[in-house]
Every structure is written in structure tokens, then in C-alpha cells.
């Protein structure tokens, strides 16, 4: 088997691994979940985000035709969560339970490993879902309704939130010192993050082209997405690292939810 064939096969396996790990799309292909495959898979995290964003936007568009804005927004949010299997929302709740307990670092990490959800996790989840729901409802009941441009912006949100997860994996230490889900991605390097970022930018360009936006608008949207994702994600990651001594699999999910919420708010101001 030639060198290029091996490389292509490796990237195909990495793309499949990203889709299987981050989404619930049925892909009946077995891939080796090895360090190299998982490291490469973060390049394709934005692709998994695009799949989630595109299906969510399409579902929201259909639901808005059949239902009033509020129930359409509720069901669209349910689709959004279901497409990831609630993976990141679970991380958000576990992280809230741990870091908001105001215990020692070791105790916070222990609480986060507990499969049971505590009061702070429930409160954090309710507030997050209400925030997302309210923004989605506003998209649907604005003066122009759900235009294709607004749906395109919505589809881009999960692309950049998943990209930031890869940046957090590469840029911050593991809090569990080689244990837990986050440790599986120990081989991730900055080049993987850069590759994912370039892919996210290319996907954003395709989304903007479909919405018939100019190159200037595309460049502005891409730059804004990078800056907002990095600013919100870095602030969250720094705070969590100070509390926990690093990041974990749960906190990667929590950071994804944080960046999504920030980008959703930005979409509201950009679209309205």
C-alpha cells in the first residue's frame, strides 16, 4: 500500500472517528480508536459540527413552517441536542456540579466523575437551554423570519464551537494526569488545531457562498467566528484550569456549550 494511500486511509478513519465520537449519525464503519487516529480526528471536529448545524438548521426551517416560533424553537433545540447525544450538555452539567461546589480540586474532580446530576448541574442546564431557546425563538419570529442567511449563520455555530474544543485539547493540560476521556487525545498537537481551523474556515466560506454573501462579508464572518470562539473559549478554559489544574473530557463539552451560546448571541446581533 502506497504512502499516499495510507495517509488518505488514515484521514478517512479520523473523519469517521470524529463523526462517531461527537454525533449520533449512524456510520457503520469500524475504525481503530488509537492515539494517532484520535489526534487526527480533531481536524474533523468542525465537520461533525457542520453536520449537526446543517441538520438542525434544516429541521428548524421545516418546523417554523408548521408551528409557531416558540414550539418550533423548542423542537429545533431538541434536535440539536439529540444529534450529539447530549454529550456536551452532559459535560456542561458535570462541570457545573464540580466547579460550583467550591470544594478542593480533588473533590471537584471526584464530583465530576459521579454519573448523578446535582442541583448546580440542573440549574446550569436549565439556564443554558433557556438562553439558547430564547435566541432560537427570536430568530423565528423576527420581522423577516427564518431567512436562508439566518439559517446559514445558525449552521456555522457548531462548526466553530467544535473547533475550539480541539484548541482546548491542545492548548491546556489534562487535569486528571493521563486519566479519563480527555487523556485519549494526548497526541493532539497545534498542527491538528490549525488544520481544523482551516477546514472550519473553508466550511464557513461554503456556507456564505450558499447564502450569496460577498467575500468581504465572508471574511468578516470568519474572522468574527475565530475571535469570538477563541475569546470565550480561552476565558472559560483559563478559569477552569485555575480551578481544576487543567481540563477534562467534561470541561471540553462545557466549553463547547459556552462557545455555542456566545456565537448564538452574536448571530442574533449579526442577523438583526
ROMI-597424 format. One record per residue (C-alpha): residue in one letter; x, y, z. Coordinates in nm, 4 decimals. Layout:
<titis>
+-------+----------+----------+----------+
: kolpa :        X :        Y :        Z :
+-------+----------+----------+----------+
:     a :        X :        Y :        Z :
...
+-------+----------+----------+----------+
</titis>
This chain:
<titis>
+-------+----------+----------+----------+
: kolpa :        X :        Y :        Z :
+-------+----------+----------+----------+
:     x :   0.0000 :   0.0000 :   0.0000 :
:     x :   0.1464 :   0.3352 :  -0.1078 :
:     x :   0.2305 :   0.6178 :   0.1300 :
:     x :  -0.0453 :   0.8442 :  -0.0014 :
:     x :  -0.2996 :   0.5639 :   0.0201 :
:     x :  -0.2066 :   0.5057 :   0.3837 :
:     x :  -0.2358 :   0.8783 :   0.4600 :
:     x :  -0.5728 :   0.9073 :   0.2888 :
:     x :  -0.6997 :   0.5996 :   0.4716 :
:     x :  -0.5777 :   0.7465 :   0.7998 :
:     x :  -0.7644 :   1.0721 :   0.7409 :
:     x :  -1.0814 :   0.8914 :   0.6352 :
:     x :  -1.0661 :   0.6900 :   0.9567 :
:     x :  -1.0060 :   1.0103 :   1.1528 :
:     x :  -1.3083 :   1.1761 :   0.9938 :
:     x :  -1.5254 :   0.8761 :   1.0731 :
:     x :  -1.3926 :   0.8721 :   1.4308 :
:     x :  -1.4860 :   1.2387 :   1.4739 :
:     x :  -1.8393 :   1.1771 :   1.3473 :
:     x :  -1.8843 :   0.8676 :   1.5636 :
:     x :  -1.7455 :   1.0351 :   1.8742 :
:     x :  -1.9246 :   1.3711 :   1.8501 :
:     x :  -2.2520 :   1.2820 :   1.6772 :
:     x :  -2.5209 :   1.0179 :   1.6684 :
:     x :  -2.5267 :   0.9832 :   1.2914 :
:     x :  -2.5198 :   0.6094 :   1.2120 :
:     x :  -2.1883 :   0.5335 :   1.0408 :
:     x :  -2.1409 :   0.1535 :   1.0303 :
:     x :  -1.7637 :   0.1617 :   0.9917 :
:     x :  -1.5173 :   0.0297 :   1.2479 :
:     x :  -1.2097 :   0.2447 :   1.2997 :
:     x :  -0.9160 :   0.1955 :   1.5384 :
:     x :  -0.9503 :   0.4392 :   1.8283 :
:     x :  -0.5742 :   0.4752 :   1.8614 :
:     x :  -0.3733 :   0.7812 :   1.9643 :
:     x :  -0.2845 :   0.8806 :   1.6064 :
:     x :  -0.6405 :   0.8357 :   1.4801 :
:     x :  -0.7863 :   1.0348 :   1.7698 :
:     x :  -0.5283 :   1.3105 :   1.7255 :
:     x :  -0.6147 :   1.3404 :   1.3577 :
:     x :  -0.9849 :   1.3237 :   1.4349 :
:     x :  -0.9811 :   1.6721 :   1.5914 :
:     x :  -0.9094 :   1.8094 :   1.2435 :
:     x :  -1.2579 :   1.6882 :   1.1541 :
:     x :  -1.4375 :   1.8136 :   1.4651 :
:     x :  -1.5657 :   2.1143 :   1.2637 :
:     x :  -1.7015 :   1.8723 :   1.0017 :
:     x :  -1.9038 :   1.6980 :   1.2712 :
:     x :  -2.0209 :   2.0419 :   1.3795 :
:     x :  -2.1273 :   2.1265 :   1.0254 :
:     x :  -2.3329 :   1.8077 :   1.0032 :
:     x :  -2.5072 :   1.8944 :   1.3303 :
:     x :  -2.5569 :   2.2581 :   1.2318 :
:     x :  -2.6896 :   2.1837 :   0.8836 :
:     x :  -2.9429 :   1.9255 :   1.0023 :
:     x :  -3.0529 :   2.1489 :   1.2895 :
:     x :  -3.0987 :   2.4471 :   1.0573 :
:     x :  -3.2954 :   2.2366 :   0.8074 :
:     x :  -3.5166 :   2.0953 :   1.0830 :
:     x :  -3.5725 :   2.4431 :   1.2274 :
:     x :  -3.6730 :   2.5755 :   0.8862 :
:     x :  -3.9319 :   2.2995 :   0.8437 :
:     x :  -4.0619 :   2.3290 :   1.1995 :
:     x :  -4.1031 :   2.7060 :   1.1635 :
:     x :  -4.3318 :   2.6461 :   0.8652 :
:     x :  -4.5521 :   2.4096 :   1.0644 :
:     x :  -4.5501 :   2.5592 :   1.4139 :
:     x :  -4.5373 :   2.8951 :   1.5933 :
:     x :  -4.1945 :   3.0301 :   1.6833 :
:     x :  -4.1735 :   2.9027 :   2.0415 :
:     x :  -4.2621 :   2.5354 :   1.9884 :
:     x :  -4.0528 :   2.5348 :   1.6709 :
:     x :  -3.7557 :   2.6634 :   1.8714 :
:     x :  -3.8083 :   2.4016 :   2.1439 :
:     x :  -3.8135 :   2.1156 :   1.8942 :
:     x :  -3.5192 :   2.2557 :   1.6974 :
:     x :  -3.3177 :   2.2697 :   2.0193 :
:     x :  -3.4215 :   1.9106 :   2.0942 :
:     x :  -3.2925 :   1.8058 :   1.7505 :
:     x :  -2.9671 :   1.9919 :   1.8155 :
:     x :  -2.9121 :   1.8106 :   2.1444 :
:     x :  -3.0167 :   1.4715 :   2.0067 :
:     x :  -2.7690 :   1.4915 :   1.7186 :
:     x :  -2.4811 :   1.4936 :   1.9682 :
:     x :  -2.6484 :   1.2518 :   2.2075 :
:     x :  -2.6421 :   1.5213 :   2.4748 :
:     x :  -2.2672 :   1.4611 :   2.5063 :
:     x :  -2.1650 :   1.8236 :   2.5536 :
:     x :  -2.4680 :   1.9164 :   2.7626 :
:     x :  -2.3751 :   1.6323 :   2.9987 :
:     x :  -2.0249 :   1.7782 :   3.0239 :
:     x :  -2.1732 :   2.1207 :   3.0988 :
:     x :  -2.3799 :   1.9768 :   3.3852 :
:     x :  -2.0971 :   1.7684 :   3.5299 :
:     x :  -1.8617 :   2.0658 :   3.5137 :
:     x :  -2.1153 :   2.2907 :   3.6869 :
:     x :  -2.1665 :   2.0334 :   3.9616 :
:     x :  -1.7923 :   2.0166 :   4.0201 :
:     x :  -1.6625 :   2.3710 :   3.9923 :
:     x :  -1.9649 :   2.5323 :   4.1594 :
:     x :  -1.9350 :   2.3045 :   4.4616 :
:     x :  -1.6466 :   2.5243 :   4.5867 :
:     x :  -1.4613 :   2.2205 :   4.7193 :
:     x :  -1.0963 :   2.1236 :   4.6859 :
:     x :  -0.9574 :   2.0422 :   4.3414 :
:     x :  -0.9584 :   1.6683 :   4.4128 :
:     x :  -1.3158 :   1.6769 :   4.5412 :
:     x :  -1.4359 :   1.8769 :   4.2399 :
:     x :  -1.2837 :   1.6228 :   4.0022 :
:     x :  -1.4422 :   1.3424 :   4.2029 :
:     x :  -1.7844 :   1.5093 :   4.1831 :
:     x :  -1.7482 :   1.5493 :   3.8069 :
:     x :  -1.6898 :   1.1742 :   3.7689 :
:     x :  -2.0150 :   1.0956 :   3.9510 :
:     x :  -2.2822 :   0.9916 :   3.6993 :
:     x :  -2.5540 :   1.1523 :   3.9114 :
:     x :  -2.6517 :   1.5122 :   3.8357 :
:     x :  -2.6628 :   1.7569 :   4.1250 :
:     x :  -2.8570 :   2.0769 :   4.1819 :
:     x :  -2.5949 :   2.3053 :   4.0258 :
:     x :  -2.5807 :   2.0898 :   3.7142 :
:     x :  -2.9577 :   2.1054 :   3.6722 :
:     x :  -2.9656 :   2.4816 :   3.7283 :
:     x :  -2.6804 :   2.5385 :   3.4816 :
:     x :  -2.8514 :   2.3200 :   3.2195 :
:     x :  -3.1874 :   2.4953 :   3.2586 :
:     x :  -3.0298 :   2.8400 :   3.2259 :
:     x :  -2.8272 :   2.7352 :   2.9214 :
:     x :  -3.1255 :   2.5768 :   2.7457 :
:     x :  -3.3469 :   2.8777 :   2.8199 :
:     x :  -3.0797 :   3.1064 :   2.6775 :
:     x :  -3.0477 :   2.9022 :   2.3578 :
:     x :  -3.4228 :   2.8557 :   2.3235 :
:     x :  -3.4939 :   3.2275 :   2.3624 :
:     x :  -3.2449 :   3.3152 :   2.0894 :
:     x :  -3.3802 :   3.0499 :   1.8516 :
:     x :  -3.7345 :   3.1760 :   1.9135 :
:     x :  -3.6207 :   3.5292 :   1.8306 :
:     x :  -3.4711 :   3.4076 :   1.5028 :
:     x :  -3.8031 :   3.2529 :   1.4033 :
:     x :  -4.0279 :   3.5435 :   1.4950 :
:     x :  -3.8201 :   3.8353 :   1.3678 :
:     x :  -3.9537 :   4.0704 :   1.1032 :
:     x :  -3.8148 :   3.8581 :   0.8199 :
:     x :  -3.8492 :   3.5194 :   0.9888 :
:     x :  -3.6036 :   3.2398 :   0.9222 :
:     x :  -3.4257 :   3.3650 :   0.6126 :
:     x :  -3.1677 :   3.1445 :   0.4440 :
:     x :  -2.8962 :   3.3796 :   0.5645 :
:     x :  -3.0012 :   3.3383 :   0.9265 :
:     x :  -3.0166 :   2.9620 :   0.8891 :
:     x :  -2.6696 :   2.9672 :   0.7334 :
:     x :  -2.5343 :   3.1568 :   1.0334 :
:     x :  -2.7005 :   2.9062 :   1.2651 :
:     x :  -2.5400 :   2.6154 :   1.0782 :
:     x :  -2.1954 :   2.7710 :   1.1267 :
:     x :  -2.2228 :   2.7924 :   1.5064 :
:     x :  -2.1442 :   2.4235 :   1.5853 :
:     x :  -1.8566 :   2.4319 :   1.3365 :
:     x :  -1.6602 :   2.6844 :   1.5403 :
:     x :  -1.7577 :   2.5569 :   1.8833 :
:     x :  -1.6183 :   2.2137 :   1.7892 :
:     x :  -1.3044 :   2.3750 :   1.6543 :
:     x :  -1.2452 :   2.5425 :   1.9897 :
:     x :  -1.2702 :   2.2045 :   2.1621 :
:     x :  -0.9685 :   2.0912 :   1.9599 :
:     x :  -0.7815 :   2.4095 :   2.0554 :
:     x :  -0.8589 :   2.3499 :   2.4232 :
:     x :  -0.7348 :   1.9908 :   2.3992 :
:     x :  -0.4029 :   2.1036 :   2.2500 :
:     x :  -0.3546 :   2.4218 :   2.4494 :
:     x :  -0.4340 :   2.3266 :   2.8095 :
:     x :  -0.3086 :   2.0492 :   3.0422 :
:     x :  -0.5123 :   1.7463 :   3.1382 :
:     x :  -0.6485 :   1.7808 :   3.4912 :
:     x :  -0.6587 :   1.4063 :   3.5552 :
:     x :  -0.2915 :   1.3463 :   3.4723 :
:     x :  -0.3347 :   1.0909 :   3.1975 :
:     x :  -0.6698 :   0.9502 :   3.3070 :
:     x :  -1.0252 :   0.9970 :   3.1834 :
:     x :  -1.1777 :   1.0662 :   2.8419 :
:     x :  -0.9682 :   1.3767 :   2.7820 :
:     x :  -0.6471 :   1.1744 :   2.8119 :
:     x :  -0.7386 :   0.9785 :   2.4979 :
:     x :  -0.6440 :   1.2868 :   2.2948 :
:     x :  -0.2972 :   1.3332 :   2.4444 :
:     x :  -0.1356 :   1.3181 :   2.0989 :
:     x :  -0.3195 :   1.6258 :   1.9680 :
:     x :  -0.0759 :   1.8949 :   1.8517 :
:     x :  -0.1153 :   2.2557 :   1.7309 :
:     x :  -0.0904 :   2.1414 :   1.3687 :
:     x :  -0.4112 :   1.9439 :   1.4147 :
:     x :  -0.5841 :   2.2540 :   1.5522 :
:     x :  -0.4589 :   2.4635 :   1.2603 :
:     x :  -0.5818 :   2.2002 :   1.0155 :
:     x :  -0.9231 :   2.2002 :   1.1805 :
:     x :  -0.9318 :   2.5801 :   1.1757 :
:     x :  -0.8556 :   2.5898 :   0.8040 :
:     x :  -1.1285 :   2.3341 :   0.7472 :
:     x :  -1.3727 :   2.5390 :   0.9540 :
:     x :  -1.2858 :   2.8489 :   0.7514 :
:     x :  -1.3436 :   2.6578 :   0.4274 :
:     x :  -1.6813 :   2.5327 :   0.5531 :
:     x :  -1.7755 :   2.8869 :   0.6527 :
:     x :  -1.6849 :   3.0059 :   0.3032 :
:     x :  -1.9114 :   2.7398 :   0.1510 :
:     x :  -2.1952 :   2.8394 :   0.3850 :
:     x :  -2.1511 :   3.2063 :   0.2925 :
:     x :  -2.1378 :   3.1242 :  -0.0775 :
:     x :  -2.4653 :   2.9329 :  -0.0458 :
:     x :  -2.6153 :   3.2401 :   0.1229 :
:     x :  -2.4771 :   3.4546 :  -0.1637 :
:     x :  -2.2668 :   3.6746 :   0.0612 :
:     x :  -1.9700 :   3.8727 :  -0.0671 :
:     x :  -1.6093 :   3.7809 :   0.0020 :
:     x :  -1.5846 :   4.0786 :   0.2373 :
:     x :  -1.8833 :   3.9517 :   0.4359 :
:     x :  -1.7375 :   3.6008 :   0.4352 :
:     x :  -1.4020 :   3.7259 :   0.5629 :
:     x :  -1.5708 :   3.9336 :   0.8329 :
:     x :  -1.7859 :   3.6406 :   0.9460 :
:     x :  -1.4895 :   3.4026 :   0.9578 :
:     x :  -1.2720 :   3.6490 :   1.1479 :
:     x :  -1.5546 :   3.7199 :   1.3892 :
:     x :  -1.6158 :   3.3490 :   1.4478 :
:     x :  -1.2473 :   3.2847 :   1.5173 :
:     x :  -1.2137 :   3.5811 :   1.7535 :
:     x :  -1.5348 :   3.5153 :   1.9472 :
:     x :  -1.4723 :   3.1408 :   1.9744 :
:     x :  -1.1152 :   3.1953 :   2.0896 :
:     x :  -1.2011 :   3.4764 :   2.3321 :
:     x :  -1.4935 :   3.2995 :   2.5001 :
:     x :  -1.3274 :   2.9597 :   2.4909 :
:     x :  -0.9939 :   3.0849 :   2.6213 :
:     x :  -1.1573 :   3.2762 :   2.9065 :
:     x :  -1.3578 :   2.9684 :   3.0050 :
:     x :  -1.0612 :   2.7336 :   2.9721 :
:     x :  -0.8353 :   2.9606 :   3.1773 :
:     x :  -1.0920 :   2.9855 :   3.4560 :
:     x :  -1.1475 :   2.6102 :   3.4623 :
:     x :  -0.7743 :   2.5423 :   3.4573 :
:     x :  -0.7239 :   2.7661 :   3.7599 :
:     x :  -0.9999 :   2.5790 :   3.9417 :
:     x :  -0.9130 :   2.2242 :   3.8370 :
:     x :  -0.5465 :   2.2364 :   3.7450 :
:     x :  -0.6307 :   2.1575 :   3.3831 :
:     x :  -0.9168 :   2.0385 :   3.1654 :
:     x :  -1.1106 :   1.7111 :   3.1392 :
:     x :  -1.3458 :   1.5495 :   2.8905 :
:     x :  -1.6383 :   1.7072 :   3.0738 :
:     x :  -1.4895 :   2.0546 :   3.0526 :
:     x :  -1.4309 :   2.0181 :   2.6782 :
:     x :  -1.8049 :   1.9614 :   2.6442 :
:     x :  -1.8771 :   2.2549 :   2.8743 :
:     x :  -1.6538 :   2.4810 :   2.6665 :
:     x :  -1.8348 :   2.3705 :   2.3521 :
:     x :  -2.1653 :   2.4722 :   2.5103 :
:     x :  -2.0211 :   2.8052 :   2.6251 :
:     x :  -1.8857 :   2.8929 :   2.2809 :
:     x :  -2.2117 :   2.7863 :   2.1154 :
:     x :  -2.4086 :   3.0159 :   2.3454 :
:     x :  -2.1781 :   3.3107 :   2.2750 :
:     x :  -2.1907 :   3.2524 :   1.8998 :
:     x :  -2.5701 :   3.2177 :   1.9065 :
:     x :  -2.5931 :   3.5581 :   2.0726 :
:     x :  -2.3539 :   3.7001 :   1.8134 :
:     x :  -2.5670 :   3.5548 :   1.5332 :
:     x :  -2.8675 :   3.7357 :   1.6763 :
:     x :  -2.6898 :   4.0712 :   1.6563 :
:     x :  -2.5442 :   3.9932 :   1.3135 :
:     x :  -2.8774 :   3.8811 :   1.1678 :
:     x :  -3.0941 :   4.1517 :   1.3201 :
+-------+----------+----------+----------+
</titis>
